[in-house]
Amino acid sequence: MTSLLRPIGGDTRGMNTNAPTLIRPGLMWRLYIAAWTTYGIFISFADQLDLVVEGRFDAGRWLLTFVSLLPSALLLALAWPLTGFFERRAYRLTSIIAIHIPTAFVFSVVSQTPFWLSFHTTRPISWYVWPLLYHVMTYLLGAGVFHLIRASEAAHRQALVVKDAQNLVIASELSALRNKLNPHFLFNTLHSIIALTQRNPAAAETALFQFSDMLRYVLDTERSGSDRVTLDAELDFVRDYLELEQLRLGERLQVEWDLDEDAGDHPLPALSLQPLVENSIKHAFNPHSRPGILQIRTRRDPASGALTMTVRDTGPGANPAAIAASSGLGLRTIERRLQLDYGSRAAMRVKSAPGAGFSVSVTIPAVREESYA
């Protein structure tokens, strides 16, 4: 028997102009001010370290050194809108470097000038050169950090766009799943109920109530804007679905339930279990007149709290190539929804081989602090 094991990977939401950014502007500037303040305090003490060692402290010199860094902090902040200009114009890296290098020297001269003007004594040339080079490196480092922040934000926005595009695809597929309650199923069910009204009106009335409950379940999850339900709610939906299918299939469909009674409150996306069941009905029961067994099993792991749902049938099965090439919507949509919602914490496992039946298991991790329909 061949086992297809595919952990669901990738967790990426987007096309949302109000989506949260990685670093909010207010927080970024608070960090910027804190960094410069810390740096200024450190440099101001380091400048008179010899005096401190001798037990002396020149407060005026300390304040002068600290204040002399203020022009550098203010001017370097202008590199932020400059990097934004480069990003909007989509400048090439070579052009960005060609602009930043002369700008760094201008920044260095303008930043140092107030400090130089505070001294009127003659100094050696190195006294001017080294601070200039130091400020050039400060500018380039600061501009580099700003570019990294913008690149991270751009990557974040792109991930959100991809996520939203995937969500739109999933939403359309989920809508198709809802509508796929399925024209053939609807027609067959209504035909069976009509036939049943002649033989057993009470049973026909019960079937109509079950049918309306199924439609209400689908409509409620669509209207609420949230597709989260509990396992118990999904199981009730599946029971109604199977009982209506049994009106048509009769003794050909034998259902075995093996349910974890403690897992009923576990949250999961609506229509996570029913398409697995429908897949078995479609392939294992509809094409054949012989009876078969459909097994539905649920278990919640005591350690992790993860829920595993397994649907197994005794139908003809399929080879892995046929499964991979299948254009069916149900299993593929479930897999993609799990990927978006839970990333690699969820998994879908398919086991099948020709003549060996078909089994599919879905594992959904525990989710806390949410409310469900």
C-alpha positions as CSV (number, residue, x, y, z in Angstrom):
1,M,0.0,0.0,0.0
2,T,1.4,3.4,-1.0
3,S,1.5,6.2,1.5
4,L,1.5,9.8,0.4
5,L,2.6,12.0,3.3
6,R,2.5,15.7,2.8
7,P,3.0,18.0,5.7
8,I,1.3,21.3,5.0
9,G,4.0,24.0,4.7
10,G,4.1,27.8,4.2
11,D,2.4,30.4,6.1
12,T,2.2,33.6,4.4
13,R,-1.9,37.9,4.4
14,G,-1.9,40.7,1.9
15,M,-3.3,43.3,-0.6
16,N,-4.3,45.0,2.6
17,T,-3.3,48.6,2.8
18,N,-4.1,48.6,6.6
19,A,-2.0,45.5,7.2
20,P,0.5,45.8,10.1
21,T,4.0,46.6,9.2
22,L,7.1,44.9,10.7
23,I,8.3,48.1,12.3
24,R,5.9,51.0,13.0
25,P,7.3,54.5,12.2
26,G,6.8,55.7,15.7
27,L,8.6,52.8,17.2
28,M,11.5,53.1,14.7
29,W,12.1,56.8,15.6
30,R,11.9,56.1,19.3
31,L,14.6,53.4,18.8
32,Y,16.6,55.9,16.7
33,I,16.5,58.6,19.4
34,A,17.3,56.0,22.1
35,A,20.3,54.7,20.1
36,W,21.7,58.2,19.5
37,T,21.1,59.2,23.2
38,T,22.9,56.1,24.4
39,Y,25.7,56.7,21.9
40,G,26.0,60.3,22.9
41,I,26.3,59.5,26.6
42,F,28.9,56.9,25.9
43,I,31.0,59.1,23.6
44,S,30.7,62.0,26.1
45,F,32.1,59.9,28.9
46,A,34.7,58.3,26.7
47,D,36.0,61.7,25.6
48,Q,37.1,62.5,29.2
49,L,37.9,59.0,30.4
50,D,41.4,60.1,31.5
51,L,39.8,62.8,33.7
52,V,37.3,60.3,35.2
53,V,40.2,57.9,36.0
54,E,41.9,60.8,37.9
55,G,38.6,61.5,39.8
56,R,37.7,64.6,37.9
57,F,34.7,65.3,35.7
58,D,34.3,68.3,33.3
59,A,30.5,68.7,33.0
60,G,30.8,71.5,30.4
61,R,33.0,69.4,28.2
62,W,30.7,66.5,28.6
63,L,27.7,68.6,27.6
64,L,29.6,70.1,24.6
65,T,30.5,66.7,23.3
66,F,27.0,65.4,23.7
67,V,25.4,68.5,22.0
68,S,28.0,68.3,19.2
69,L,26.4,65.0,18.1
70,L,23.0,66.5,17.7
71,P,23.6,67.8,14.1
72,S,24.7,64.3,13.1
73,A,21.6,62.7,14.5
74,L,19.3,65.2,12.8
75,L,21.0,65.1,9.4
76,L,21.2,61.3,9.4
77,A,17.4,61.2,9.9
78,L,17.1,62.8,6.5
79,A,18.5,59.6,5.0
80,W,15.2,57.9,5.7
81,P,13.1,60.0,3.2
82,L,16.1,59.7,0.8
83,T,15.9,55.9,0.9
84,G,12.2,56.2,0.4
85,F,12.8,58.3,-2.7
86,F,15.2,55.6,-4.0
87,E,12.6,52.9,-3.4
88,R,9.7,54.8,-5.1
89,R,11.9,55.5,-8.1
90,A,13.3,51.9,-8.2
91,Y,16.9,53.1,-8.4
92,R,19.5,50.5,-9.2
93,L,22.1,49.6,-6.6
94,T,24.9,51.3,-8.5
95,S,22.9,54.5,-8.7
96,I,22.1,54.4,-5.0
97,I,25.8,53.8,-4.0
98,A,26.9,56.6,-6.4
99,I,24.5,59.1,-4.6
100,H,25.2,57.9,-1.1
101,I,29.0,58.2,-1.2
102,P,29.2,62.0,-1.9
103,T,26.2,62.5,0.4
104,A,28.1,60.8,3.1
105,F,31.0,63.3,2.8
106,V,28.6,66.2,2.8
107,F,27.0,64.8,5.9
108,S,30.4,64.4,7.5
109,V,31.5,68.0,6.9
110,V,28.2,69.6,7.9
111,S,28.0,67.4,11.0
112,Q,31.6,68.2,12.2
113,T,31.6,72.0,11.4
114,P,29.8,73.0,14.7
115,F,32.3,71.0,16.6
116,W,35.3,72.5,14.8
117,L,34.0,76.0,15.3
118,S,33.9,75.5,19.0
119,F,37.7,75.2,19.0
120,H,39.9,78.1,18.0
121,T,43.3,76.5,18.4
122,T,45.4,75.1,15.6
123,R,45.1,71.3,15.3
124,P,47.0,68.7,13.2
125,I,45.4,67.6,10.0
126,S,44.6,64.2,11.4
127,W,42.4,65.8,14.0
128,Y,40.1,66.8,11.1
129,V,40.5,63.8,8.8
130,W,39.7,61.0,11.2
131,P,36.4,62.4,12.5
132,L,35.4,63.1,8.8
133,L,36.0,59.4,7.9
134,Y,34.2,58.3,11.1
135,H,31.1,60.3,10.2
136,V,31.2,59.0,6.6
137,M,31.1,55.5,8.0
138,T,28.3,56.6,10.4
139,Y,26.2,57.9,7.5
140,L,26.8,54.8,5.4
141,L,25.9,52.5,8.3
142,G,22.7,54.5,9.1
143,A,21.6,54.6,5.4
144,G,22.3,50.9,5.1
145,V,20.1,50.2,8.1
146,F,17.3,52.4,6.6
147,H,17.6,50.5,3.3
148,L,17.4,47.2,5.2
149,I,14.2,48.3,7.0
150,R,12.6,49.4,3.8
151,A,13.6,46.1,2.1
152,S,12.2,44.1,5.0
153,E,8.9,46.1,4.8
154,A,8.8,45.6,1.0
155,A,9.3,41.8,1.5
156,H,6.6,41.9,4.2
157,R,4.2,43.7,2.0
158,Q,4.9,41.3,-0.9
159,A,4.2,38.3,1.4
160,L,0.9,39.9,2.5
161,V,0.0,40.4,-1.2
162,V,0.7,36.7,-1.9
163,K,-1.1,35.7,1.2
164,D,-4.2,37.7,0.2
165,A,-4.1,36.3,-3.3
166,Q,-4.0,32.8,-1.9
167,N,-6.9,33.7,0.4
168,L,-8.9,34.9,-2.5
169,V,-8.3,31.7,-4.4
170,I,-9.2,29.7,-1.3
171,A,-12.3,31.8,-0.8
172,S,-13.4,31.2,-4.3
173,E,-12.7,27.5,-4.0
174,L,-14.6,27.3,-0.7
175,S,-17.5,29.1,-2.3
176,A,-17.3,26.5,-5.0
177,L,-17.3,23.8,-2.3
178,R,-20.4,25.3,-0.8
179,N,-22.1,25.5,-4.1
180,K,-20.9,22.0,-4.9
181,L,-23.3,20.7,-2.3
182,N,-23.4,19.4,-5.2
183,P,-26.0,19.8,-7.9
184,H,-26.0,16.0,-8.3
185,F,-26.3,15.5,-4.6
186,L,-29.2,18.1,-4.3
187,F,-31.0,16.6,-7.3
188,N,-30.6,13.0,-6.0
189,T,-31.6,14.0,-2.5
190,L,-34.7,15.8,-3.5
191,H,-35.6,12.9,-5.9
192,S,-35.1,10.4,-3.0
193,I,-37.3,12.5,-0.6
194,I,-40.0,12.8,-3.2
195,A,-40.0,9.0,-3.7
196,L,-40.0,8.6,0.1
197,T,-43.1,10.7,0.6
198,Q,-45.1,8.0,-1.1
199,R,-43.7,5.1,1.0
200,N,-42.9,6.7,4.4
201,P,-44.1,10.3,4.9
202,A,-42.7,10.5,8.4
203,A,-39.2,9.5,7.1
204,A,-39.6,12.0,4.2
205,E,-40.3,14.8,6.7
206,T,-37.2,13.8,8.8
207,A,-35.1,13.9,5.6
208,L,-36.4,17.3,4.7
209,F,-35.4,18.7,8.1
210,Q,-32.0,17.1,7.7
211,F,-31.7,18.7,4.3
212,S,-32.7,22.1,5.6
213,D,-30.2,21.8,8.5
214,M,-27.4,21.1,6.0
215,L,-28.3,24.1,3.9
216,R,-28.5,26.3,7.1
217,Y,-25.1,25.1,8.2
218,V,-23.5,26.1,4.8
219,L,-25.3,29.5,4.7
220,D,-24.5,30.3,8.3
221,T,-20.8,29.8,7.8
222,E,-20.9,32.0,4.7
223,R,-23.0,34.8,6.3
224,S,-21.0,34.9,9.6
225,G,-17.7,35.8,7.8
226,S,-15.9,33.1,9.8
227,D,-15.5,29.6,8.6
228,R,-14.6,28.2,12.0
229,V,-16.8,25.6,13.5
230,T,-16.4,22.9,16.2
231,L,-15.8,19.3,15.3
232,D,-19.3,18.4,16.8
233,A,-20.9,20.8,14.4
234,E,-19.1,19.4,11.4
235,L,-19.9,15.9,12.5
236,D,-23.6,16.7,12.7
237,F,-23.4,18.1,9.2
238,V,-21.7,14.9,8.0
239,R,-24.2,12.7,9.7
240,D,-27.1,14.5,7.9
241,Y,-25.2,14.2,4.6
242,L,-24.6,10.5,5.0
243,E,-28.2,9.8,6.1
244,L,-29.5,11.5,3.0
245,E,-27.0,9.6,0.8
246,Q,-28.2,6.4,2.4
247,L,-31.7,7.2,1.1
248,R,-30.2,6.6,-2.4
249,L,-27.4,4.1,-1.7
250,G,-29.3,2.0,0.9
251,E,-27.4,-1.0,2.2
252,R,-24.5,-0.4,-0.2
253,L,-23.3,2.3,2.3
254,Q,-22.3,1.0,5.7
255,V,-20.9,3.7,8.0
256,E,-18.6,2.9,11.0
257,W,-18.0,5.7,13.5
258,D,-15.0,5.8,15.8
259,L,-15.1,9.1,17.5
260,D,-13.1,10.7,20.3
261,E,-15.8,12.1,22.6
262,D,-13.4,14.6,24.2
263,A,-12.5,16.2,20.9
264,G,-16.0,17.6,20.0
265,D,-15.1,21.2,20.9
266,H,-12.0,21.2,18.8
267,P,-12.1,24.1,16.3
268,L,-11.6,23.5,12.6
269,P,-12.5,25.1,9.2
270,A,-16.0,24.4,8.1
271,L,-16.3,21.8,5.4
272,S,-13.1,20.1,6.4
273,L,-14.5,16.7,7.0
274,Q,-17.5,16.5,4.6
275,P,-15.4,16.7,1.4
276,L,-13.4,13.8,2.6
277,V,-16.6,11.8,3.1
278,E,-18.0,13.0,-0.3
279,N,-14.8,11.9,-2.0
280,S,-15.3,8.3,-0.8
281,I,-19.0,8.4,-1.7
282,K,-18.1,9.6,-5.2
283,H,-15.3,7.1,-5.9
284,A,-16.0,4.1,-3.7
285,F,-19.8,3.8,-3.7
286,N,-21.4,5.7,-6.6
287,P,-19.8,3.7,-9.4
288,H,-20.4,0.3,-7.8
289,S,-23.3,-1.8,-6.8
290,R,-21.5,-3.9,-4.2
291,P,-21.7,-2.9,-0.5
292,G,-18.8,-1.1,1.1
293,I,-17.7,0.3,4.4
294,L,-17.0,3.9,5.2
295,Q,-15.1,4.5,8.4
296,I,-14.9,7.9,10.1
297,R,-12.4,8.2,13.0
298,T,-11.4,11.2,15.1
299,R,-8.7,11.5,17.7
300,R,-7.2,14.3,19.7
301,D,-3.6,13.9,20.8
302,P,-3.4,14.4,24.6
303,A,0.0,15.9,24.5
304,S,-0.3,18.4,21.7
305,G,-4.0,18.8,21.5
306,A,-3.9,18.3,17.7
307,L,-7.0,16.7,16.1
308,T,-6.7,14.0,13.5
309,M,-9.7,13.1,11.3
310,T,-9.5,9.9,9.2
311,V,-11.9,8.8,6.5
312,R,-11.3,5.3,5.1
313,D,-13.3,3.3,2.6
314,T,-13.2,-0.2,1.2
315,G,-13.5,1.0,-2.4
316,P,-11.2,0.3,-5.4
317,G,-8.5,2.6,-4.3
318,A,-6.1,4.4,-6.7
319,N,-2.5,4.6,-7.6
320,P,-0.4,7.6,-6.4
321,A,0.0,9.0,-10.0
322,A,-3.8,9.1,-10.4
323,I,-4.2,10.9,-7.0
324,A,-1.6,13.5,-7.9
325,A,-3.2,14.1,-11.3
326,S,-6.7,14.4,-10.0
327,S,-8.6,17.6,-10.7
328,G,-10.9,17.1,-7.8
329,L,-11.6,20.3,-5.8
330,G,-12.4,19.0,-2.3
331,L,-9.1,17.4,-1.1
332,R,-7.0,20.1,-2.8
333,T,-9.0,22.9,-1.3
334,I,-8.7,21.4,2.2
335,E,-5.0,21.1,1.8
336,R,-4.6,24.7,0.7
337,R,-6.8,26.0,3.5
338,L,-4.8,24.1,6.1
339,Q,-1.6,25.5,4.6
340,L,-2.8,29.1,4.9
341,D,-4.3,28.7,8.3
342,Y,-1.8,26.5,10.1
343,G,1.4,26.3,8.0
344,S,3.6,23.3,8.7
345,R,1.7,22.4,11.9
346,A,-1.1,20.8,9.9
347,A,-0.8,17.7,7.7
348,M,-2.8,15.7,5.1
349,R,-1.9,12.1,4.6
350,V,-3.3,9.9,1.8
351,K,-2.9,6.2,1.7
352,S,-4.2,4.2,-1.2
353,A,-3.4,1.5,-3.8
354,P,-5.4,-0.2,-6.5
355,G,-7.8,-2.6,-4.9
356,A,-6.8,-1.6,-1.3
357,G,-9.3,1.2,-0.6
358,F,-8.7,4.8,0.1
359,S,-7.8,6.6,3.3
360,V,-7.1,10.2,4.0
361,S,-6.2,11.7,7.3
362,V,-6.1,15.4,8.2
363,T,-4.3,16.7,11.3
364,I,-5.4,20.1,12.7
365,P,-3.3,21.7,15.5
366,A,-4.8,23.0,18.7
367,V,-5.9,26.7,18.5
368,R,-6.6,28.7,21.6
369,E,-8.4,32.0,22.4
370,E,-10.8,32.0,19.4
371,S,-14.6,31.8,19.3
372,Y,-16.4,29.6,16.9
373,A,-19.8,29.2,15.4
